[in-house]
C-alpha cells in the first residue's frame, strides 16, 4: 500500500472519529430534547423540619410553594391533578377541581401555608399533567421557606417523574 493511500485512510478515519464524537457530544444531543405527552411527578415537600439541636422534637414550620413551569415555548400543557399527601401517604387535599391549562412559557403555583402542619416532614405532591401535542418537560419543584425569631431557612426540592409517556 502506498504512503499516500495510507495517509488518506488515516485522514478519513480521523474525520469519521471526529464526526462521531461531535454527534455524541452534549451540545449536539441537546437539540434532541425529549418531548412528553404526559407525566406523573412526585414532588417532595416539607411542611416542617427539625432544625435546632436544643428543640430536637419541636418542628420548625415552613411555608411551601409548589411551582410548575411550562418550559415549552410553543405548546401548552394541562394539569390534571395536583394532590397533597402527608408523611404516611394519606391524601390531605386536592388542589384542582377541574383541569388547568398552563400556556407556553407560563407558570403557576400552589401554596401550603406555614400553619398547615398535617403534612409533616415527609409531605409530598403528586402532579399529573398531559399535553395535546408533545412538550418539553416542565420544571416542577417545591420551595420551602420559614422564619422564626431571627432565623430563616429556605431550600427547594425537585420533582421526580414516576410515570409518563414520551413522544419519542
C-alpha positions in Angstrom: 0.0 0.0 0.0 1.4 3.4 -0.9 2.1 6.1 1.6 -0.4 8.4 0.0 -3.2 5.8 0.3 -2.3 5.2 4.0 -2.5 8.9 4.7 -5.9 9.2 3.1 -7.2 6.2 5.1 -5.8 7.8 8.3 -7.3 11.2 7.5 -10.7 9.5 6.7 -10.6 7.5 9.9 -9.7 10.7 11.9 -12.5 12.6 10.3 -15.0 9.9 10.9 -14.0 9.6 14.5 -14.3 13.4 15.0 -17.7 13.4 13.4 -18.8 10.6 15.6 -17.6 12.4 18.7 -19.4 15.6 17.7 -22.6 13.6 17.3 -22.3 12.2 20.8 -21.3 15.5 22.4 -23.8 17.1 24.8 -24.2 20.2 22.6 -25.4 18.2 19.7 -27.6 15.9 21.8 -29.2 19.0 23.4 -31.1 19.6 20.1 -32.7 16.2 20.5 -34.7 17.2 23.6 -37.1 14.6 24.8 -40.7 15.7 24.5 -43.6 14.3 26.6 -47.3 13.7 26.3 -47.9 13.0 29.9 -46.1 12.6 33.3 -46.9 11.8 36.9 -44.4 13.7 39.1 -43.6 13.1 42.7 -42.6 16.3 44.4 -41.1 16.1 48.0 -42.4 18.9 50.3 -41.6 19.7 53.9 -44.3 21.4 55.9 -41.8 21.3 58.8 -38.3 20.3 59.6 -36.2 19.8 62.7 -33.5 22.5 62.7 -32.4 23.2 66.2 -30.5 20.8 68.5 -32.0 22.4 71.6 -35.5 21.6 70.4 -35.0 18.2 68.8 -38.6 17.2 68.8 -40.1 20.6 68.1 -40.8 21.2 64.4 -39.8 24.3 62.6 -42.9 25.1 60.4 -42.4 26.1 56.8 -44.4 27.7 54.1 -44.1 25.7 50.9 -44.8 26.7 47.3 -45.3 24.1 44.6 -44.0 25.8 41.3 -45.0 24.3 37.9 -43.2 26.0 34.9 -44.1 25.1 31.4 -40.7 25.3 29.6 -42.1 24.7 26.1 -42.1 27.9 24.0 -44.8 26.8 21.6 -47.3 24.4 23.4 -49.4 24.5 26.5 -49.8 21.6 29.0 -52.8 20.6 31.1 -52.7 20.0 34.8 -55.0 17.1 35.5 -54.2 16.6 39.3 -52.3 18.4 41.9 -52.7 16.4 45.1 -51.1 16.9 48.5 -50.3 13.9 50.7 -48.9 13.6 54.3 -45.9 11.6 55.5 -48.0 8.4 55.7 -49.3 8.7 52.1 -52.8 9.9 53.1 -54.4 12.4 50.7 -54.9 15.7 52.5 -56.0 18.0 49.7 -56.9 18.0 46.0 -55.9 21.4 44.7 -57.7 21.2 41.4 -61.5 20.9 40.9 -61.0 20.7 37.1 -58.1 20.6 34.7 -56.0 23.8 34.4 -54.1 24.8 31.2 -50.6 26.3 31.5 -49.8 28.4 28.4 -46.4 28.2 26.7 -43.6 29.5 29.0 -46.2 30.3 31.7 -46.1 29.1 35.3 -48.4 28.5 38.2 -48.1 27.9 41.9 -49.8 26.2 44.8 -49.1 27.2 48.4 -49.1 25.2 51.6 -49.3 27.7 54.4 -46.9 27.6 57.4 -49.9 27.0 59.7 -50.7 23.7 57.9 -48.6 21.1 59.7 -50.6 17.9 58.9 -48.3 17.0 56.0 -45.3 16.5 58.2 -41.6 16.3 57.3 -42.5 13.7 54.6 -45.3 15.5 52.8 -45.5 15.4 49.0 -47.4 16.5 45.9 -48.4 14.2 43.1 -48.8 16.2 39.9 -50.3 14.7 36.8 -50.1 16.6 33.6 -51.0 15.9 29.9 -50.5 17.7 26.6 -52.3 17.6 23.3 -49.0 17.9 21.5 -45.6 16.7 22.7 -44.0 19.3 25.0 -40.6 19.9 26.6 -40.5 18.6 30.1 -41.8 21.2 32.6 -39.9 22.2 35.7 -41.8 21.1 38.8 -40.3 21.9 42.2 -41.3 22.9 45.7 -39.7 25.9 47.5 -39.8 25.9 51.3 -39.2 28.9 53.5 -39.5 29.6 57.2 -38.6 32.3 59.6 -38.6 32.2 63.4 -37.2 34.8 65.7 -34.0 35.8 63.8 -33.5 32.6 62.0 -34.5 32.0 58.4 -34.4 28.8 56.3 -35.1 28.3 52.7 -34.5 25.4 50.2 -36.0 23.7 47.2 -36.8 20.2 46.2 -37.1 19.0 42.6 -39.9 16.7 41.4 -39.2 13.2 40.0 -41.1 11.6 37.2 -42.6 8.3 38.4 -44.7 7.6 35.3 -45.1 9.1 31.9 -45.3 8.7 28.1 -42.6 10.3 26.0 -43.4 11.3 22.4 -40.0 9.9 21.2 
